[in-house]
Amino acid sequence: MEPTVSNTVDAAPVEEWRTYDEFAAGIDTYRLPDADLSGQNFLIRFDDGPQVELAFLDSTTVRWSSTGVFESTGSEDPYEAVTVRADVLFVNVPFVTRERESLTLVLSTTTHRALGVLSAIQPEAVEEVPQVAQHFWTGVVDGGAARGVVPGPSRDLVGRRNLYRYSPEHLYEHVYLSSERYAWQCIQGVQRGHGDVDMSTVWKFDDGLYLFCFREFKIAVASVWLHDLGYQLRTTGNFLGLNGEGDAEHSRAGGHIYPVGSVVYPDVQPV
């Protein structure tokens, strides 16, 4: 009698949904190297949002001030930066001075365009609403005239299907269903066999560069990614969520992108 072959023999049990800290461990293995912004300063003016001034004190600490949506006259927090392209920086500030919040910035030193995402864990969980909320702004970096693509919401990823390899143990598939939702499944890792459809946001920053953010329903976690779908096929990101102990936790992430297909809708388009 032939042995039975199962493709789900190592799948995570359906009833054991993994906590954020369990699946995020090691998800930065293939992240691009850190950038040291010591001594650099940026003033970013966001449309209908905050004005943020950043002074990078060393390789890990930034002093920032802000007016508008959230106020600060000179707080110091850790930061993580990655040079995604020669002139494009991905900067995340996992706040310690603001409880359960993080600020992620994408900025170009040549076009002087900027994107900002404030992620915040809400005080209470509400059924059918992601507990981590995100707010988006586009703006400019002082020091030169803004030019090129004006960042904004994009439908360019609708219909695409990509694989994301974050480490030897992390492989995920994304299918971008509409301008508001995406589907994911874990191909390899502690979440193997798990998947869902969650809320998502896509903004185009520049040619081939897309800000992709998701907010999960089942657990309190959200993420911010910058996908480079040009020649690099790399992604850089971060998570904010509640871990298994119920505490706020920040995680770095990054890896390789493998496009595996796309569909084109013939007439009526998704939202």
N, C-alpha and C positions, 0 to 999 in steps of 0.2 A: 504494500500500500504506500503510495507516495506521501511524504510528509506535507503537512499543511504549511504554506508560507503566508505570513502575515506582515503587511507593511506597517502595522501599528504596534508591533510587539514592544517597542521602546517608547510608546507614546505616553505622555503624562495622563494620569487618570482624569476623566472628565470632571469628577466631583472635586478635584483638588486644583482649583484655579490658583496659579502661582501669584505670589505677592510681587510688588514692584521691585524690591531689592533682590529677590531671587533671580528674576530674569535679567536684571540690569548688571549683575556681577560679571565683569569681563567684557562688557559690550563696547568698551573703548579700545580693545586690543589693536584693531587696525585703524585707529584714528590717526589723522595727520599729526605731525609733531607740534608741540606747543611753540608759540611765538612769544618772545620777550619784548614787551613794549616799554620797558624802563625809560623814563624821561620823556615819553611822548605825551602830547596833550591834544584833546579833541573837544570842540564845542559843536553839539548837534542840536539843530532846531527842527523839531517835529511838527508837521502840520496838524493843527487841532490836538496837539499833545504836549508833552513836556519839553522843556529845553534842558539838555543834560550836558554838563561840563565834566570831562574826565581827565584826571592827571595820574598817570601810571607811575607809581613810586618805585617799584622794582618789578621783578619777574612774576610776582603773585598778588600784589596789593595795588588797588586803585583808590584814589580819593575822588569822590564825585559830589557834585552839587546839582540840584534840579529845582526848577520852578514849573508850576503848572499842575499836572495830574497828581504827581507826588512831590513832596517838598523835602529838600535837604540843603543845608548850608555848608556841608563839608564832611560827609560820612566816609569812613574807610571800610572797604570790603575786599574779599578775595576776588580774583578774576581769572578766567581762562581764555586764552586767545589762540587762534589758528590762522595762519596765512593760507587762505583757500586758493587764491590766485595771487600773482605778484603784487597786485594793487587792491586786493579785496581781503578784508579782515572779518573773521567771525569772532565776536567777543561775548562771553557769557559772564554775568555777575551773579553768582549764587549768594544772595544777600544773607548776611548774619545780622545786619542792623534793621532789617525789615523781615518780620517773621513770615515764613511760608510763602516767600516771593522770590522771583528771579527776573533779571532783565537781560535779554539777549539782543545784541546789536550786530548788524551787518553794515559795513561801510566801505566805500571805495575812495582811495586817495587820489584817483585821477578824475572820476566823474563827479566826485563829492556828493554822491547820493547816499542815503542811509535808510535802513529799516530798523524798527524797534519792536520788540515783543515783550510785554510784561505778562508773566505767568504767575498766577496766584491761587493757592489752595483755599477754597471757600470754607467758612467755619463749620457748616453742616452739610451732610450729604442730602440731596434731593433726588427722589426717584426719577429715572429717565433723563437726568441732567448731569453731564460730566462735572465732577466736583472741582476740578482744576480749570479755571477760566483763563482766557488769554485775550489781550488787547493789542491791537496792531496800529503802528503809525509809520508813515513815510516822511522823510525829511531830507535836510541837506547838512553837510559838514562844512563849517566855516573854513576859510583859507583859499577859496577859489570859486569860480562860477560853476554852478551845477550844469551838467550837460548829459547827453545820451538818454538812455531809456529811463523814463520816470517809473519807479517801482509801483506795482499795483496788483490787485487780484488778477489771477490768470486761470484760464481753462486749458492751458497747453498740456497738462498731464492727464486730462480726462480720456479714459480708454486705454491708458498705458498699463503695462504689467512688468514689474521689475523684481529682481531678486537682490537682497542686501546681505552681504557677508561682513559681519562685524568682528568675528573671531573664528578660530577653528571649531568652536562649539555653538556659534550663533549664526543661523541662516533663516531669513524671513522673506516672505513674498508679499508684495503690495499690489493691489489692483485699484486704480483710481477710478471710482465709479461715477463721480459727479463733482461739481464745484463745492460740495458740502460734506461728502462722505467718501471713505475709502475702506476696502476690505483687506485684512491681513491674515496670514497664517504662519505659524512657526514650522519650518521644515526640519530644523535641527536645533536642539537646545532643550532647556528644562520645560519649555512650553510646547514641545513637539505635539502636534495634533490639535492644539488650541488655535482659535482664531475668532474674529468678530468683525463687525462693521461699526466703525466709530466716526465721530465728527472730525473733519479735517479742513484746513485752510491752505491754499497755495497762492503765493505771490511771486511774480517774476521780478527779479532784481536786475538782471542783465542777460545778455545773450547766453543761453544755456545754464543760467544760474537761477534756481528756484528755491524760495523759502517754503518748506513744507512743515506744517504743524498739525498734530493730532491731539484729541482729548478723549480719553477712554471713558466708557460707561461702567464697566464691571468693577474696575478699581480706580482709586483716586490717583491718576497720573496723566501728565501731558508732556509733550516733547516738542522741541524746536530743532529743525534740520535745515541745512543749506545743501541742496543737491547740486552738484556740478555735473550736468548731463552733456557737457562738451567733451573734449578729448580726455579729461581727467577721469570721469566716471567714478567720482569719490563723493562721499557725504560726510558732513561734520555736524554733530548735534549734542543735545543735552536733554536730560529729563528732570522734572520736578514732580514729586508725589509723596504719598504716605507709605512708609514701609510696613513690614509685618507687625511692628510694635505700635503702629499708629502715629509715628513721628515723621515730620517733614524731612525729606532727603533729596539731595541734588546728586546727579550722576552725569559723567561725561560719556560721549558715544561717538562712533565714527566707523567708517568702513568703505567697502567697495560696492559699486552698483553694477548689476548685470541685467541689461534690458533683455526681456524674453518674448516680447510681443506687444501688439496693440490692436485695437479695433477702431473702426470708423463707423459712426451711426449714419445711416443713409438719409434719414429725413428728420424726424423729431429728435431733438437733442436732450440729454439729461439736464437737470437744473444746473 
